[in-house]
Amino acid sequence: MVDLLAAKAKMVVRSGGGTNAGHTVINHLGTFKLHLIPAGIFDSNIVNIIGAGTVVDPPALLKELAMLKDAGINTSNLFISERAHVVMPYHIQLDALEEEGRGANEIGTTKRGIGPTYVDKAARTGIRMGDLLHEETLLSRMMTVLEQKSKVLTKLYGTQPGTALHDTYLQYLEYGRQLEAHITPIHPVIQEALRRDIPILIEGNQGALLDLDHGTFPYVTSTATGAAGACQGAGIPPTRLNGVVGIFKAYTTRVGAGPFPTELKDSIGEDIRTVGKEFGTTTGRPRRVGWFDAVAARYAAEINGISTIALTKLDVLDNVERISICTGYRLHDTELATMPSSIAMLNSVEPIYEEYQGWMTSTSDARSIEDLPEAAQRYVRRLSQLIGARLGMISVGPSREQVITLQEIF
């Protein structure tokens, strides 16, 4: 969906997260697994920006750039905010140790160092991409930070930093040299685009319920993943937004631990996982699968001001005989119409379902909503009604051509 929308934009800004967010893009050039680079990279006429709100793992980014170049894709239109923070080796080391230390209470981190990088950003001890271009600044900051991290690793975890200061310093200077052509002040670039009123797409990184403030805490990521956080991370005023597109699957998935009221732990769930290829792009872990949770979807729409729905993977349900939609929660003798903030409550609720007859035929060739079987039309319209936003796009397959467009976004 982001690939399709990016083709209509003139600028795509990745606003947050890091290599913990994986996106598989399938277009006329092939299949690509992206983690940091915005989806507009496939068009040399689109300016692609990794915004200040992201955290960048330089070796991972260089690997991604090499993958694209090997496929013949020009990457000179990629720019990285000098304000974006850098994932360092000690962040990755700490991420794994912290998750291991949680034991049974693990949160399902990807162990890519994202959380510890944002911790340092908030503590004002982080290193930014612009620092990689200045030898003295980088050395000064690294000396201070590595001394702190060494104490944490040795005294708290009984281990040593994975790399020495000298080696890490030289390596990250080299990363800076390799990425220098891409690292630049982003603010004037975005301001000029806003003045010219060109179409800009802010590309989010993770699901609404992984939001640090409004998600299923503590089973969340380390950033604000919603529309407000996207504006902050991109450096674009929220008053300039023309709309918010919420991308929903036709069913619900979750990676890692956390509450999941509609989870299917049976053959139906296994079939949906297999047909939908529900395995994490970043980790390869099987995603947990469940019926569409309209309570959670409506909550996501409300806190993000979602104006348009992009519904994906409708075709995955083509051979499911009976399909359920969760329209509410029951907690003991009380019906809940909204999501509780308490994890204990979410783990205890019983979903209230509406049941629908499946369509039991392929939708992959549908190119308009009228081409869909009547049962599929009823299903998608009911989802739109429950979420409280208009249907904009419906995908019935992984390619750009398999998207039904009901409302133009740009």
Buried (B, 14 or more C-beta within 10 A) or exposed (E): BBBBBBBEBBBBBBBBBBBBBBBEBBBEEEEBEBBBBBBBBBBEEBBBBBBBBBBBBBBBBEBBBEBBEEEEBEBEBBBBBBBBBBBBBBBBBBBBBBBEEEEEEBBBBBBBBBBBBBBBBEEEEBBBBBBBBEEEBBBEBBEEBBEEBBEBBEEEBEEEBEBEBEEBBEBBBEBBEBBEEBBBEBEEBBEEBBEEEEBBBBBBBBBBBBBBEBBBBEBBBBBBBBBBBBBBBBBBEEEEBEEBBBBBBBBBBBBBBBBBBBBBEEEBBBBBBEBBEBEBBBBEEBBBBBBBBBBBBBBBBBBBBBBBBBBBBBBBBBBBEEBBBBBBBEBEEEEBEEBBEEBEBBEBBEBBBBEBEBBEEEBEEBEEBEEBBEBBBBBBEBBBEBBEBEBBBBBBBBBBEBBBBBBEBE
